[in-house]
């Protein structure tokens, strides 16, 4: 005789009750569980910085910050400069000043306008990326990576045009991706970067207290004895 056969799949694997796992029969998790899962990806940014602060955990980049107004100004200025130089270059041959312009002169003038426009576009190039291993800072020219142990804090001095990284030995490095020109967006970006720094950065060691009095395990010098006698005499006069 054989005993009763337990309910379940024939291949011996145990079935899982969806209700016990917090999942409804349709395969959806409760709203609260979805919110907790979404919130684990990183700190939420303010609404003012939503278009300039992006998060891409899949590529190893936790946060990306770019300037907002400077990119707009640079794009508009570059477009106007290139358009103006193209118009001037095309109209050179119709000049009535008595100077003859060749096709090469027109092409050169248009090329100069394109180069100037490209240089203006560099003003919108700065970018700051927060990674799990540190901060990657790109300004107008060049890009640098700073591991978290080197980053002491992200500062924004009063009257400064952009933020700065405080590094060991009183060194600083500009972060042009966070600019005072963006105002509220800059504040939201700075708070987001500081939040990640608090999570992933190395805590700054507390300063070592400085002894205000000499150790008592050595004999006092002649000048130290005189100073202490003067201090004691001054205290007595004040009490009298």
Residue frames as a rotation matrix with the C-alpha (Angstrom) as fourth column:
UNK 1
0.576 0.817 0.000 0.00
0.817 -0.576 0.000 0.00
0.000 0.000 -1.000 0.00
UNK 2
-0.507 -0.705 0.497 1.08
0.693 -0.676 -0.252 3.51
0.513 0.217 0.831 -0.67
UNK 3
-0.402 0.296 -0.867 0.45
0.707 -0.502 -0.499 6.51
-0.582 -0.813 -0.008 1.50
UNK 4
0.695 0.716 -0.063 -1.44
0.553 -0.589 -0.589 9.63
-0.459 0.375 -0.805 0.47
UNK 5
-0.184 -0.736 0.652 0.27
0.968 -0.249 -0.008 11.63
0.168 0.630 0.759 -2.26
UNK 6
-0.205 0.103 -0.973 0.77
0.496 -0.846 -0.194 15.32
-0.844 -0.523 0.122 -1.30
UNK 7
0.806 0.537 0.247 -0.68
0.514 -0.430 -0.743 17.97
-0.293 0.726 -0.622 -3.55
UNK 8
0.263 -0.722 -0.640 1.85
-0.327 -0.691 0.645 19.72
-0.908 0.040 -0.418 -5.80
UNK 9
0.382 -0.181 -0.906 3.71
-0.924 -0.069 -0.376 19.42
0.006 0.981 -0.194 -9.09
UNK 10
0.997 0.072 -0.014 4.65
-0.073 0.995 -0.063 15.97
0.010 0.064 0.998 -10.30
UNK 11
0.435 -0.898 -0.065 8.34
0.127 0.132 -0.983 16.82
0.892 0.419 0.171 -10.65
UNK 12
0.226 -0.309 -0.924 8.79
0.925 0.366 0.104 17.23
0.306 -0.878 0.369 -6.89
UNK 13
-0.777 -0.504 0.378 9.30
0.378 -0.852 -0.362 20.99
0.504 -0.138 0.852 -6.84
UNK 14
-0.381 0.627 -0.679 7.40
0.802 -0.142 -0.581 22.94
-0.461 -0.766 -0.449 -4.24
UNK 15
0.019 0.479 0.877 4.88
0.734 -0.603 0.314 25.49
0.679 0.638 -0.363 -5.42
UNK 16
-0.879 -0.344 -0.330 4.96
0.475 -0.694 -0.541 29.00
-0.043 -0.632 0.774 -4.02
UNK 17
0.165 0.974 -0.158 1.86
0.965 -0.192 -0.180 30.75
-0.206 -0.123 -0.971 -2.87
UNK 18
-0.239 -0.294 0.925 1.76
0.619 -0.780 -0.088 34.20
0.748 0.552 0.369 -4.55
UNK 19
0.703 0.566 0.430 -0.06
0.046 -0.640 0.767 35.72
0.709 -0.519 -0.476 -1.58
UNK 20
0.789 -0.454 -0.413 2.77
0.545 0.209 0.812 34.64
-0.282 -0.866 0.412 0.75
UNK 21
-0.226 -0.936 0.272 5.33
0.964 -0.174 0.201 36.43
-0.141 0.307 0.941 -1.47
UNK 22
-0.221 0.195 -0.956 3.42
0.219 -0.945 -0.243 39.70
-0.950 -0.263 0.166 -1.51
UNK 23
-0.930 -0.064 -0.361 2.38
-0.334 -0.260 0.906 39.25
-0.152 0.964 0.220 -5.18
UNK 24
0.005 0.996 0.088 -1.18
-0.689 0.067 -0.722 39.08
-0.725 -0.057 0.687 -6.40
UNK 25
0.242 0.110 0.964 -2.27
0.321 0.929 -0.187 36.26
-0.916 0.354 0.189 -8.74
UNK 26
0.979 0.148 0.142 -1.72
0.181 -0.296 -0.938 38.53
-0.097 0.944 -0.317 -11.76
UNK 27
0.298 -0.950 0.095 1.99
0.923 0.260 -0.285 38.88
0.246 0.173 0.954 -10.89
UNK 28
0.171 -0.194 0.966 1.91
0.064 -0.976 -0.208 42.48
0.983 0.098 -0.155 -9.62
UNK 29
-0.564 -0.409 -0.717 3.42
0.755 0.098 -0.649 43.64
0.336 -0.907 0.254 -6.38
UNK 30
0.459 0.735 -0.500 1.57
0.869 -0.489 0.078 45.98
-0.187 -0.470 -0.863 -4.03
UNK 31
0.736 -0.103 0.669 2.01
0.258 -0.871 -0.418 49.71
0.626 0.480 -0.615 -4.58
UNK 32
0.864 -0.413 0.288 4.01
-0.469 -0.454 0.758 50.18
-0.182 -0.790 -0.586 -1.36
UNK 33
0.458 -0.717 0.526 6.44
0.374 0.692 0.617 47.44
-0.806 -0.086 0.585 -2.38
UNK 34
0.449 -0.273 0.851 6.95
0.864 -0.109 -0.491 49.02
0.227 0.956 0.187 -5.80
UNK 35
0.861 -0.116 0.496 7.67
-0.143 -0.990 0.017 52.40
0.489 -0.086 -0.868 -4.19
UNK 36
0.714 -0.639 0.286 10.24
-0.323 0.062 0.944 50.89
-0.621 -0.767 -0.163 -1.86
UNK 37
0.355 -0.584 0.730 11.94
0.749 0.645 0.153 49.13
-0.560 0.492 0.666 -4.75
UNK 38
0.565 -0.111 0.818 12.04
0.628 -0.584 -0.513 52.29
0.535 0.804 -0.261 -6.85
UNK 39
0.917 -0.174 0.359 13.35
-0.329 -0.838 0.436 54.35
0.225 -0.518 -0.825 -3.93
UNK 40
0.698 -0.688 0.199 16.31
0.241 0.487 0.839 52.02
-0.674 -0.538 0.506 -3.45
UNK 41
0.555 -0.498 0.666 17.97
0.799 0.097 -0.593 53.22
0.231 0.862 0.452 -6.66
UNK 42
-0.590 -0.801 0.100 19.12
0.734 -0.584 -0.347 56.52
0.337 -0.131 0.932 -5.16
UNK 43
-0.545 0.359 -0.758 18.05
0.431 -0.655 -0.620 59.87
-0.720 -0.664 0.202 -3.72
UNK 44
0.277 0.738 0.615 15.16
0.955 -0.141 -0.261 61.61
-0.106 0.660 -0.744 -5.41
UNK 45
-0.820 -0.559 0.125 15.86
0.573 -0.802 0.168 64.92
0.007 0.210 0.978 -7.07
UNK 46
-0.385 0.675 -0.630 13.72
0.118 -0.640 -0.759 68.01
-0.915 -0.367 0.167 -6.85
UNK 47
0.465 0.670 0.579 11.30
0.665 0.167 -0.728 68.85
-0.584 0.724 -0.367 -9.65
UNK 48
0.796 -0.165 -0.582 13.33
-0.362 -0.900 -0.241 71.86
-0.484 0.403 -0.777 -10.74
UNK 49
-0.185 -0.968 -0.166 16.33
-0.832 0.065 0.552 69.69
-0.524 0.241 -0.817 -11.61
UNK 50
0.379 0.398 0.836 14.45
-0.054 0.911 -0.409 66.87
-0.924 0.109 0.367 -13.33
UNK 51
0.997 0.073 0.017 15.57
0.014 0.041 -0.999 67.87
-0.073 0.996 0.040 -16.82
UNK 52
0.466 -0.885 0.017 19.26
-0.675 -0.368 -0.640 68.29
0.572 0.287 -0.768 -15.92
UNK 53
-0.388 -0.547 0.742 19.87
-0.885 0.444 -0.136 65.56
-0.255 -0.709 -0.657 -13.33
UNK 54
0.442 0.496 -0.747 19.63
-0.722 0.691 0.031 62.05
0.532 0.526 0.664 -14.71
UNK 55
0.023 -0.378 0.926 20.18
-0.784 0.568 0.251 58.66
-0.621 -0.731 -0.283 -13.07
UNK 56
0.556 0.054 -0.830 21.54
-0.676 0.610 -0.414 55.64
0.484 0.791 0.375 -14.94
UNK 57
0.348 -0.393 0.851 22.44
-0.750 0.429 0.504 52.86
-0.563 -0.814 -0.145 -12.54
UNK 58
0.920 0.061 0.388 22.69
0.129 0.885 -0.447 50.29
-0.371 0.461 0.806 -15.33
UNK 59
0.674 -0.702 0.228 25.80
0.204 -0.120 -0.972 51.99
0.710 0.702 0.062 -16.77
UNK 60
-0.001 -0.698 -0.716 27.44
0.959 0.201 -0.198 52.41
0.282 -0.687 0.670 -13.36
UNK 61
-0.830 -0.207 0.517 26.55
0.139 -0.976 -0.167 56.12
0.539 -0.067 0.839 -13.23
UNK 62
-0.461 0.649 -0.605 24.32
0.874 0.216 -0.435 56.98
-0.151 -0.730 -0.667 -10.29
UNK 63
0.530 0.603 -0.596 23.78
0.506 -0.789 -0.347 60.64
-0.680 -0.118 -0.724 -11.11
UNK 64
-0.377 -0.597 0.708 24.56
0.924 -0.298 0.241 62.99
0.067 0.745 0.664 -14.00
UNK 65
0.417 0.430 -0.801 24.46
0.528 -0.832 -0.172 66.78
-0.740 -0.351 -0.574 -13.61
UNK 66
-0.379 -0.473 0.795 24.77
0.912 -0.336 0.235 69.32
0.156 0.815 0.559 -16.45
UNK 67
-0.801 0.115 -0.588 24.29
0.094 -0.945 -0.313 73.10
-0.591 -0.306 0.746 -16.56
UNK 68
0.009 0.918 0.397 20.91
0.834 0.212 -0.509 74.26
-0.551 0.336 -0.764 -17.82
UNK 69
0.794 0.380 -0.475 20.91
0.139 -0.874 -0.466 77.94
-0.592 0.304 -0.746 -18.75
UNK 70
-0.046 -0.894 -0.447 24.48
-0.532 -0.357 0.768 77.98
-0.846 0.273 -0.459 -20.00
UNK 71
-0.620 -0.129 0.774 23.69
0.448 0.751 0.485 75.19
-0.644 0.647 -0.408 -22.47
UNK 72
0.441 0.846 0.299 20.74
0.800 -0.219 -0.559 77.19
-0.407 0.486 -0.773 -23.82
UNK 73
0.697 -0.227 -0.681 22.77
-0.244 -0.967 0.072 80.39
-0.675 0.116 -0.729 -24.11
UNK 74
-0.374 -0.926 0.046 25.65
-0.314 0.173 0.934 78.57
-0.873 0.334 -0.356 -25.79
UNK 75
-0.360 0.301 0.883 23.37
0.750 0.657 0.081 76.84
-0.556 0.691 -0.462 -28.31
UNK 76
0.725 0.689 0.008 21.54
0.579 -0.604 -0.547 80.04
-0.372 0.401 -0.837 -29.27
UNK 77
0.503 -0.598 -0.623 24.74
-0.425 -0.800 0.424 82.10
-0.752 0.051 -0.657 -29.50
UNK 78
-0.517 -0.742 0.426 26.52
-0.012 0.504 0.864 79.47
-0.856 0.442 -0.270 -31.57
UNK 79
-0.010 0.604 0.797 23.60
0.895 0.361 -0.263 79.21
-0.447 0.710 -0.544 -33.99
UNK 80
0.875 0.362 -0.322 23.44
0.232 -0.897 -0.377 82.99
-0.425 0.255 -0.869 -34.47
UNK 81
0.142 -0.905 -0.400 27.18
-0.472 -0.417 0.777 83.29
-0.870 0.078 -0.486 -35.04
UNK 82
-0.598 -0.366 0.713 27.28
0.347 0.684 0.641 80.52
-0.723 0.631 -0.282 -37.64
UNK 83
0.304 0.798 0.520 24.18
0.884 -0.033 -0.467 81.86
-0.356 0.602 -0.715 -39.41
UNK 84
0.796 -0.027 -0.604 25.58
-0.075 -0.996 -0.054 85.40
-0.600 0.088 -0.795 -39.52
UNK 85
-0.214 -0.966 -0.145 28.93
-0.409 -0.047 0.911 84.25
-0.887 0.254 -0.385 -40.90
UNK 86
-0.408 0.143 0.902 27.23
0.696 0.688 0.206 82.15
-0.591 0.712 -0.380 -43.57
UNK 87
0.687 0.718 0.116 25.11
0.646 -0.529 -0.551 85.10
-0.334 0.453 -0.827 -44.71
UNK 88
0.579 -0.542 -0.610 28.11
-0.410 -0.839 0.357 87.44
-0.705 0.043 -0.708 -44.79
UNK 89
-0.436 -0.818 0.375 30.17
-0.082 0.451 0.889 84.88
-0.896 0.357 -0.264 -46.67
UNK 90
-0.133 0.470 0.873 27.51
0.878 0.464 -0.116 84.38
-0.460 0.751 -0.474 -49.32
UNK 91
0.842 0.540 0.019 27.02
0.500 -0.765 -0.406 88.11
-0.204 0.351 -0.914 -49.85
UNK 92
0.115 -0.878 -0.465 30.71
0.274 -0.421 0.864 88.97
-0.955 -0.227 0.192 -50.16
UNK 93
-0.555 -0.413 0.722 30.78
0.762 0.095 0.641 88.85
-0.333 0.906 0.262 -53.97
UNK 94
0.242 0.736 0.633 28.00
0.867 -0.456 0.199 91.40
0.435 0.501 -0.748 -54.21
UNK 95
0.239 -0.232 -0.943 30.00
0.696 -0.636 0.333 94.00
-0.677 -0.736 0.010 -52.26
UNK 96
0.777 0.112 0.620 30.35
0.552 -0.595 -0.584 97.45
0.304 0.796 -0.524 -53.92
UNK 97
0.785 -0.526 -0.329 33.55
-0.028 -0.560 0.828 98.49
-0.619 -0.641 -0.454 -52.07
UNK 98
0.650 -0.545 -0.530 35.74
-0.731 -0.256 -0.633 97.67
0.209 0.799 -0.565 -55.06
UNK 99
-0.397 -0.762 0.512 37.35
-0.846 0.520 0.119 94.66
-0.357 -0.386 -0.851 -53.33
UNK 100
0.158 0.410 -0.898 37.08
-0.756 0.636 0.157 91.36
0.635 0.654 0.410 -55.14
UNK 101
-0.119 -0.101 0.988 36.39
-0.820 0.571 -0.040 88.24
-0.560 -0.815 -0.151 -53.05
UNK 102
-0.529 -0.134 -0.838 36.97
-0.662 0.683 0.309 84.77
0.530 0.718 -0.450 -54.35
UNK 103
0.492 0.744 -0.452 35.15
-0.335 0.641 0.690 81.58
0.804 -0.188 0.565 -53.48
UNK 104
-0.101 -0.615 -0.782 38.02
0.618 0.577 -0.534 80.54
0.780 -0.537 0.322 -51.20
UNK 105
-0.886 -0.179 0.429 37.50
-0.154 -0.758 -0.634 83.75
0.438 -0.628 0.644 -49.20
UNK 106
0.017 0.973 0.230 33.84
-0.822 -0.117 0.558 82.94
0.570 -0.199 0.798 -48.75
UNK 107
0.513 0.133 -0.848 34.59
0.136 0.963 0.233 79.40
0.848 -0.235 0.476 -47.63
UNK 108
-0.530 -0.792 -0.301 37.26
0.492 0.002 -0.871 80.64
0.691 -0.610 0.389 -45.22
UNK 109
-0.700 0.322 0.637 34.88
-0.575 -0.784 -0.236 83.16
0.424 -0.531 0.734 -43.65
UNK 110
0.429 0.893 -0.138 32.17
-0.653 0.412 0.636 80.53
0.625 -0.183 0.759 -43.22
UNK 111
0.236 -0.429 -0.872 34.74
0.420 0.854 -0.307 78.15
0.876 -0.294 0.382 -41.75
UNK 112
-0.819 -0.522 0.238 35.80
0.062 -0.493 -0.868 80.78
0.570 -0.696 0.436 -39.21
UNK 113
-0.222 0.825 0.520 32.17
-0.875 -0.404 0.266 81.20
0.429 -0.396 0.812 -38.19
UNK 114
0.613 0.429 -0.663 31.81
-0.184 0.894 0.409 77.46
0.768 -0.129 0.627 -37.68
UNK 115
-0.247 -0.789 -0.562 34.96
0.541 0.369 -0.756 77.35
0.804 -0.491 0.336 -35.54
UNK 116
-0.820 -0.006 0.573 33.79
-0.376 -0.749 -0.546 80.26
0.432 -0.663 0.611 -33.40
UNK 117
0.195 0.974 0.113 30.38
-0.829 0.102 0.549 78.63
0.524 -0.201 0.828 -32.98
UNK 118
0.431 -0.112 -0.895 32.00
0.238 0.971 -0.007 75.35
0.870 -0.210 0.445 -31.95
UNK 119
-0.675 -0.733 -0.080 34.08
0.315 -0.189 -0.930 77.22
0.667 -0.653 0.359 -29.37
UNK 120
-0.500 0.584 0.640 30.97
-0.782 -0.622 -0.043 78.82
0.373 -0.522 0.767 -27.93
UNK 121
0.482 0.725 -0.493 29.30
-0.458 0.688 0.564 75.41
0.747 -0.046 0.663 -27.67
UNK 122
-0.305 -0.677 -0.670 32.10
0.320 0.590 -0.742 74.30
0.897 -0.440 0.037 -25.34
UNK 123
-0.699 0.081 0.710 30.49
-0.596 -0.614 -0.517 76.45
0.394 -0.785 0.478 -22.63
UNK 124
0.349 0.896 0.274 27.76
-0.930 0.295 0.220 73.82
0.116 -0.332 0.936 -22.35
UNK 125
0.086 -0.412 -0.907 30.19
-0.347 0.841 -0.415 70.90
0.934 0.350 -0.071 -22.17
UNK 126
-0.676 -0.450 0.583 30.65
-0.689 0.107 -0.717 70.65
0.260 -0.887 -0.382 -18.35
UNK 127
0.396 0.753 -0.526 29.25
-0.388 0.656 0.647 67.52
0.832 -0.052 0.552 -16.73
UNK 128
-0.479 -0.460 0.747 29.40
-0.876 0.194 -0.442 65.85
0.058 -0.867 -0.496 -13.34
UNK 129
0.256 0.509 -0.822 28.86
-0.383 0.834 0.397 62.11
0.888 0.213 0.409 -12.95
UNK 130
0.018 -0.147 0.989 28.44
-0.987 0.158 0.041 60.37
-0.162 -0.976 -0.142 -9.60
UNK 131
0.139 -0.068 -0.988 29.74
-0.399 0.909 -0.118 56.81
0.906 0.411 0.100 -9.64
UNK 132
0.940 0.257 -0.222 30.01
0.065 0.505 0.861 54.24
0.334 -0.824 0.458 -6.87
UNK 133
0.326 -0.905 -0.274 33.79
0.940 0.341 -0.007 54.66
0.100 -0.256 0.962 -6.86
UNK 134
-0.508 -0.539 -0.672 33.94
0.625 -0.767 0.143 58.46
-0.592 -0.348 0.727 -7.01
UNK 135
0.541 0.636 -0.550 33.14
0.137 -0.712 -0.689 61.63
-0.830 0.298 -0.472 -8.95
UNK 136
-0.275 -0.551 0.788 33.92
0.920 0.087 0.382 62.18
-0.279 0.830 0.483 -12.63
UNK 137
0.353 0.309 -0.883 34.21
0.237 -0.943 -0.235 65.92
-0.905 -0.126 -0.406 -13.35
UNK 138
-0.239 -0.376 0.895 34.29
0.969 -0.028 0.247 67.31
-0.068 0.926 0.371 -16.88
UNK 139
0.075 0.188 -0.979 34.72
0.221 -0.961 -0.168 71.04
-0.972 -0.204 -0.114 -17.38
UNK 140
0.721 0.222 -0.656 35.15
-0.506 -0.478 -0.718 73.03
-0.473 0.850 -0.232 -20.60
UNK 141
0.302 -0.708 -0.639 38.52
-0.682 0.307 -0.663 71.40
0.666 0.636 -0.390 -21.25
UNK 142
-0.695 -0.696 -0.183 39.57
-0.421 0.599 -0.681 68.07
0.583 -0.396 -0.709 -19.79
UNK 143
0.567 0.818 -0.100 38.00
-0.448 0.408 0.795 65.48
0.692 -0.406 0.598 -17.54
UNK 144
-0.602 -0.760 0.247 39.17
-0.586 0.209 -0.783 64.23
0.543 -0.616 -0.570 -14.13
UNK 145
0.396 0.656 -0.643 38.12
0.058 0.680 0.731 61.39
0.917 -0.326 0.231 -11.84
UNK 146
-0.430 -0.459 0.777 38.28
-0.726 -0.336 -0.600 61.74
0.537 -0.822 -0.189 -8.05
UNK 147
-0.389 0.279 -0.878 37.81
0.404 0.908 0.110 58.64
0.828 -0.312 -0.466 -5.86
UNK 148
0.628 0.771 0.107 35.59
0.214 -0.303 0.928 59.08
0.748 -0.560 -0.356 -2.82
UNK 149
0.434 -0.468 -0.770 38.50
0.895 0.123 0.430 58.99
-0.107 -0.875 0.472 -0.32
UNK 150
-0.650 -0.735 0.192 39.88
0.756 -0.651 0.068 62.17
0.076 0.189 0.979 -1.93
UNK 151
-0.264 0.646 0.716 36.58
0.168 -0.700 0.694 64.07
0.950 0.304 0.076 -1.88
UNK 152
-0.918 -0.085 -0.386 36.16
0.394 -0.105 -0.913 65.84
0.037 -0.991 0.130 1.43
UNK 153
-0.130 0.932 -0.337 33.08
0.471 -0.242 -0.848 67.85
-0.873 -0.269 -0.408 0.50
UNK 154
-0.323 0.159 0.933 31.27
0.891 -0.280 0.356 69.56
0.318 0.947 -0.051 -2.36
UNK 155
-0.322 0.074 -0.944 31.29
0.624 -0.733 -0.271 73.27
-0.712 -0.677 0.190 -1.57
UNK 156
0.124 0.351 0.928 29.62
0.851 -0.519 0.082 76.31
0.511 0.779 -0.363 -3.09
UNK 157
-0.601 -0.476 -0.642 31.30
0.758 -0.594 -0.268 79.44
-0.254 -0.648 0.718 -1.76
UNK 158
0.417 0.769 -0.485 29.36
0.582 -0.636 -0.507 82.67
-0.698 -0.071 -0.713 -1.47
UNK 159
0.460 -0.163 -0.873 29.71
-0.501 -0.860 -0.103 84.74
-0.733 0.484 -0.477 -4.64
UNK 160
-0.623 -0.716 0.315 31.21
-0.171 0.518 0.838 81.86
-0.763 0.468 -0.445 -6.64
UNK 161
-0.244 0.498 -0.832 30.02
-0.965 -0.208 0.159 81.10
-0.093 0.842 0.532 -10.17
UNK 162
0.355 0.326 -0.876 30.12
-0.443 0.884 0.150 77.32
0.823 0.335 0.458 -9.74
UNK 163
0.962 0.072 0.262 30.69
-0.265 0.450 0.852 74.62
-0.057 -0.890 0.452 -7.14
UNK 164
0.053 -0.990 -0.128 34.05
-0.837 0.026 -0.547 73.27
0.545 0.136 -0.827 -6.04
UNK 165
0.735 0.024 -0.678 35.42
0.230 0.931 0.282 69.99
0.638 -0.363 0.679 -4.75
UNK 166
0.526 -0.579 0.623 37.35
-0.848 -0.419 0.325 70.27
0.072 -0.699 -0.711 -1.50
UNK 167
0.667 -0.412 -0.621 40.35
0.075 0.866 -0.494 67.92
0.741 0.283 0.609 -1.69
UNK 168
0.683 -0.468 -0.561 43.14
0.705 0.221 0.674 67.05
-0.191 -0.856 0.481 0.76
UNK 169
-0.341 -0.917 -0.207 45.93
0.876 -0.389 0.283 69.55
-0.340 -0.085 0.936 1.46
UNK 170
-0.045 0.432 -0.901 43.55
0.145 -0.889 -0.434 72.50
-0.988 -0.150 -0.023 0.93
UNK 171
-0.970 -0.241 -0.006 43.26
0.016 -0.090 0.996 71.80
-0.241 0.966 0.091 -2.80
UNK 172
0.000 0.993 -0.116 40.10
-0.162 -0.114 -0.980 72.59
-0.987 0.018 0.161 -4.75
UNK 173
-0.907 -0.178 0.382 38.78
0.333 0.255 0.908 71.71
-0.259 0.951 -0.172 -8.20
UNK 174
-0.600 0.719 -0.351 35.99
-0.707 -0.682 -0.189 73.59
-0.375 0.135 0.917 -10.01
UNK 175
-0.623 0.567 0.540 32.75
0.606 0.786 -0.126 71.80
-0.495 0.249 -0.832 -10.84
UNK 176
-0.895 0.202 -0.398 31.29
-0.357 -0.858 0.369 73.90
-0.267 0.472 0.840 -13.65
UNK 177
-0.704 0.689 -0.172 28.33
0.360 0.555 0.750 71.54
0.612 0.466 -0.639 -14.08
UNK 178
0.205 0.726 -0.656 26.71
0.978 -0.130 0.162 73.15
0.032 -0.675 -0.737 -10.98
UNK 179
-0.682 -0.459 0.569 26.48
0.549 -0.836 -0.017 76.86
0.484 0.301 0.822 -11.77
UNK 180
-0.689 0.393 -0.610 25.01
0.381 -0.520 -0.765 79.74
-0.617 -0.759 0.208 -9.78
UNK 181
-0.858 0.353 -0.374 23.28
-0.514 -0.599 0.613 80.83
-0.007 0.718 0.696 -12.98
UNK 182
-0.555 0.648 -0.522 20.83
0.087 0.669 0.738 77.93
0.827 0.364 -0.427 -12.59
UNK 183
-0.402 0.386 0.830 19.75
-0.818 -0.559 -0.136 79.01
0.412 -0.734 0.540 -9.08
UNK 184
0.299 0.606 0.737 17.14
-0.887 0.461 -0.018 76.50
-0.351 -0.649 0.675 -7.81
UNK 185
0.899 -0.025 -0.436 18.35
-0.222 0.834 -0.505 73.82
0.376 0.552 0.744 -10.20
UNK 186
-0.070 -0.997 -0.027 21.88
-0.315 0.048 -0.948 74.26
0.947 -0.058 -0.317 -8.88
UNK 187
-0.292 0.033 0.956 20.64
-0.955 -0.052 -0.291 73.92
0.040 -0.998 0.046 -5.29
UNK 188
0.728 0.629 0.272 18.76
-0.628 0.771 -0.102 70.70
-0.274 -0.096 0.957 -6.11
UNK 189
0.689 -0.544 -0.479 21.78
-0.094 0.588 -0.803 69.27
0.718 0.599 0.355 -7.95
UNK 190
-0.304 -0.848 0.434 24.13
-0.590 -0.190 -0.784 70.18
0.748 -0.495 -0.443 -5.11
UNK 191
0.040 0.396 0.917 21.87
-0.964 0.258 -0.069 68.49
-0.264 -0.881 0.392 -2.56
UNK 192
0.934 0.322 -0.156 21.67
-0.356 0.880 -0.313 65.34
0.036 0.348 0.937 -4.69
UNK 193
0.303 -0.904 -0.300 25.47
-0.122 0.276 -0.953 65.15
0.945 0.326 -0.027 -5.02
UNK 194
-0.419 -0.453 0.787 25.93
-0.804 -0.217 -0.553 65.73
0.421 -0.865 -0.274 -1.29
UNK 195
0.523 0.667 0.531 23.44
-0.816 0.571 0.087 62.95
-0.245 -0.479 0.843 -0.54
UNK 196
0.892 -0.249 -0.377 25.47
0.010 0.845 -0.535 60.47
0.452 0.473 0.756 -2.57
UNK 197
-0.086 -0.972 0.220 28.67
-0.325 -0.181 -0.928 61.74
0.942 -0.152 -0.300 -0.97
UNK 198
-0.098 0.116 0.988 27.19
-0.995 -0.037 -0.094 61.09
0.026 -0.993 0.119 2.48
UNK 199
0.834 0.496 0.241 26.29
-0.499 0.865 -0.054 57.53
-0.235 -0.075 0.969 1.42
UNK 200
0.895 -0.446 0.002 29.40
0.364 0.727 -0.582 56.50
0.258 0.522 0.813 -0.48
UNK 201
0.395 -0.792 0.466 32.11
-0.318 -0.594 -0.739 58.92
0.862 0.143 -0.486 0.65
UNK 202
-0.128 -0.567 -0.813 34.71
0.737 0.495 -0.461 58.42
0.664 -0.658 0.354 3.34
UNK 203
0.859 0.474 -0.194 33.88
0.475 -0.595 0.649 60.29
0.192 -0.650 -0.736 6.57
UNK 204
0.239 -0.770 0.592 36.26
-0.148 -0.631 -0.762 63.11
0.960 0.094 -0.265 7.31
UNK 205
-0.081 -0.304 -0.949 38.25
0.823 0.516 -0.235 62.27
0.562 -0.800 0.209 10.47
UNK 206
0.897 0.432 -0.094 37.59
0.391 -0.676 0.625 64.42
0.206 -0.597 -0.775 13.49
UNK 207
0.347 -0.814 0.465 40.33
-0.292 -0.566 -0.771 66.95
0.891 0.132 -0.434 14.27
UNK 208
0.038 -0.453 -0.891 42.81
0.784 0.567 -0.255 65.92
0.620 -0.688 0.377 16.93
UNK 209
0.941 0.340 -0.005 42.44
0.266 -0.727 0.633 68.09
0.211 -0.596 -0.774 20.04
UNK 210
0.074 -0.932 0.354 45.39
0.173 -0.338 -0.925 70.34
0.982 0.130 0.136 20.71
UNK 211
0.199 -0.091 -0.976 46.80
0.966 0.188 0.180 70.36
0.167 -0.978 0.125 24.22
UNK 212
0.680 0.119 0.723 46.57
0.125 -0.991 0.045 73.82
0.722 0.060 -0.689 25.71
UNK 213
0.716 -0.469 0.516 48.90
-0.679 -0.297 0.672 73.05
-0.162 -0.832 -0.531 28.59
UNK 214
-0.140 -0.841 -0.522 52.27
-0.806 0.403 -0.433 71.34
0.575 0.360 -0.735 28.53
UNK 215
0.442 0.266 -0.857 52.43
0.134 0.925 0.356 67.76
0.887 -0.272 0.373 29.83
UNK 216
0.720 -0.081 0.690 53.06
-0.662 -0.381 0.646 67.43
0.210 -0.921 -0.328 33.54
UNK 217
0.925 -0.370 0.088 55.51
0.317 0.878 0.359 64.54
-0.210 -0.304 0.929 33.21
UNK 218
0.112 -0.926 0.360 58.46
0.823 -0.117 -0.556 66.86
0.557 0.358 0.749 32.42
UNK 219
-0.182 -0.230 -0.956 60.05
0.825 -0.564 -0.021 69.65
-0.535 -0.793 0.292 34.44
UNK 220
0.836 0.536 0.122 58.91
0.529 -0.726 -0.440 73.18
-0.147 0.432 -0.890 33.65
UNK 221
-0.053 -0.854 0.518 61.32
0.846 -0.314 -0.431 75.58
0.531 0.415 0.739 32.03
UNK 222
-0.706 -0.321 -0.631 62.39
0.646 -0.658 -0.388 78.88
-0.290 -0.681 0.672 33.56
UNK 223
-0.925 0.377 0.045 60.12
-0.307 -0.813 0.495 80.97
0.224 0.444 0.868 31.33
UNK 224
-0.203 0.891 -0.406 57.16
0.158 0.439 0.884 78.65
0.966 0.115 -0.230 31.98
UNK 225
-0.225 0.067 -0.972 57.65
0.962 0.172 -0.210 79.02
0.153 -0.983 -0.103 35.72
UNK 226
-0.926 -0.148 -0.348 57.73
0.217 -0.962 -0.168 82.82
-0.310 -0.231 0.922 35.41
UNK 227
-0.695 0.719 0.008 54.55
-0.316 -0.315 0.895 82.82
0.646 0.619 0.446 33.30
UNK 228
-0.023 0.716 -0.698 52.69
0.563 0.587 0.582 80.67
0.826 -0.379 -0.416 35.82
UNK 229
-0.486 -0.191 -0.853 53.82
0.853 -0.318 -0.414 82.90
-0.192 -0.929 0.318 38.68
UNK 230
-0.986 0.144 -0.083 52.53
-0.160 -0.960 0.231 85.96
-0.046 0.241 0.969 36.84
UNK 231
-0.391 0.894 -0.219 49.20
-0.096 0.197 0.976 84.26
0.915 0.403 0.009 36.15
UNK 232
-0.061 0.348 -0.935 48.82
0.881 0.460 0.114 83.29
0.470 -0.817 -0.335 39.80
UNK 233
-0.757 -0.260 -0.599 49.70
0.547 -0.754 -0.364 86.80
-0.358 -0.603 0.713 40.94
UNK 234
-0.878 0.476 0.059 47.16
-0.317 -0.668 0.673 88.31
0.360 0.572 0.737 38.52
UNK 235
-0.135 0.864 -0.486 44.41
0.323 0.502 0.802 86.00
0.937 -0.049 -0.347 39.82
UNK 236
-0.262 -0.014 -0.965 45.18
0.964 0.036 -0.263 87.04
0.038 -0.999 0.004 43.41
UNK 237
-0.962 -0.104 -0.253 45.00
0.122 -0.991 -0.055 90.74
-0.245 -0.084 0.966 42.55
UNK 238
-0.603 0.798 -0.006 41.64
-0.281 -0.206 0.937 90.29
0.747 0.567 0.348 40.84
UNK 239
0.010 0.619 -0.785 40.26
0.678 0.573 0.461 88.40
0.735 -0.537 -0.414 43.82
UNK 240
-0.496 -0.255 -0.830 41.54
0.831 -0.417 -0.369 91.10
-0.252 -0.872 0.419 46.22
